[in-house]
Amino acid sequence: MENALMNLSKVKSKAPSLLVLGVAVALSLSGCSTVSRLNPLKGKNAEDSAVASQGKRISIVAFDQQLQPSKSLKGVGYYLPAPAAVDNWPVAGGPGVVVENAAAASDFRVAWSKGIGARSKGVTEVLAQPVSDGKTIYVMDGEARVSAFDVNSGAQVWSVDLNPRLKRDKTGFGGGLALSDGKLYVTSGYRFIKALDASTGAQLWEKAVDTQLHAAPTVDATHVFASDVDNQIFAFDKSTGEMVWTYQAMAEPARLLKTSAPIVANDVVYAPFSSGELVALSAATGDPVWSQTLAQSTRTNAMSQIRDISGRPVLAGGVVFAASHSGVFQAMDVRTGNPKWKVDVDSINTPWVAGDVVFIISLQGELVCISRESGQVYWIKDLNEGIQKTKKGFFGLGREKKVGKIPLWSGPVLASNRLVIVNSEGEAVAFDPKSGERKETIKLGGAAFITPIVVGDKLFVVTDDAKLVAIR
């Protein structure tokens, strides 16, 4: 057991690739039953006993804060903008121009579905959000195969296998995609960043790195920015791939596999890290501009020590919005980093800003509507409402036991006046953005853990079994 705890461990819940735990967290949990479900670099014989089976959830997070709607906002309405077109989605986490209510998926029906390659199955994980230039949508499977599909028809344009087949990196999942000026930039857990011709998939340049790149890249006029598993962010020259600068944040022995891409605006890079740090850096030099730590710990919950900012921060109206796994959702001034407000919400999702409010999904499966200006809560919707979470013993007697199949949720996206969220039950569900009331549900054909993107009149979802689903 001691040797096992010295290795990185993977917790497999109903959401594959949710957590990687290091020795610090493993030791802090050694007195609870969760430790027996940790999976320290398992051998083949250990897999069945160490990993939760598909269809069951390992509950590891139960924060003690109790978020409540603000009494002063009861009965108070708020503004949401009219739907507007989204022409492209060039980087993971956001369109080229911020659109608060996308004019897409008005019918809320599946238009088509296409296989993209290797599904999630232990040593492979589908983690990359698609990107699109408006005509073509680009995806990456669980083994670094990148493919391009026509947005309207779903016809495959090209596909290229980027897996280097190295014995060293048999589990090189992760990474992502970014588009800029006709080039597709690819990061990978196989320790490389590449530039491809977006129209053909032909390689333009490649740069090897020493560590795995689990986050998608982002770009500005001259650089490509990417973060690694050791909390470093790199700036590469867009034309040549040469490294321009690096920045090292606080190292963390425990982190989530789901990793967020940085954002860049006005020559500043806003980089989230697993330490809970959100650091604003000069895009030209990597020098820090400001830094905030979105972290809090509780004596009753060891999992609050996982501080990752796994949902991509959002920049809107001179404010940066970001949430951490450890229970801090914060709005900060874009120039100084000074907090405007803070709410006790633990999340691994990207918030969605629209009109007077911002929407976010907590780890407990709550959809929360928050005032963009004050941080006060308008309403909270339990997305798992009505789902049995415990059951009695024989004849209804004895201790209550937890039951599996509690859905995990990813999103939201506001499209055609619907808050669209996908879940681990293979559903895309539409909710009323004014009340949180559940409206419509469609089947995706597979579990979904990646937030949909919007391109033109469609939403696109990549499922865990490596399907690209278009919703019209």
RAHU-V515578 format. One record per run of one state. SS is the DSSP state (A for helix, B for strand, O for the rest). FROM is the first residue (numbers start at 1). TO is the last residue. If there is no record, write none. Layout:
ss=<SS/SS>
from=<FROM/FROM>
to=<TO/TO>
This chain:
ss=<O/A/O/B/O/B/O/A/O/A/O/B/O/A/O/A/O/B/O/B/O/B/O/B/O/B/O/B/O/B/O/B/O/B/O/B/O/B/O/B/O/B/O/B/O/B/O/B/O/B/O/B/O/B/O/B/O/B/O/B/O/B/O/B/O/B/A/O/B/O/B/O/B/O/B/O/B/O/B/O/B/O/B/O/B/O/A/O/B/O/B/O/B/O/B/O/B/O/B/O/B/O/B/O>
from=<1/2/6/9/12/19/22/23/29/33/38/40/41/44/51/71/74/84/85/89/90/91/92/94/95/102/103/110/116/131/133/136/141/145/151/156/162/175/181/183/189/192/198/203/209/218/220/223/228/232/238/243/249/255/257/263/266/268/273/277/283/288/294/298/299/301/302/306/314/317/319/324/329/334/339/344/352/355/357/362/366/372/377/383/390/392/394/397/401/403/409/416/418/424/427/433/438/444/453/456/458/463/467/472>
to=<1/5/8/11/18/21/22/28/32/37/39/40/43/50/70/73/83/84/88/89/90/91/93/94/101/102/109/115/130/132/135/140/144/150/155/161/174/180/182/188/191/197/202/208/217/219/222/227/231/237/242/248/254/256/262/265/267/272/276/282/287/293/297/298/300/301/305/313/316/318/323/328/333/338/343/351/354/356/361/365/371/376/382/389/391/393/396/400/402/408/415/417/423/426/432/437/443/452/455/457/462/466/471/472>
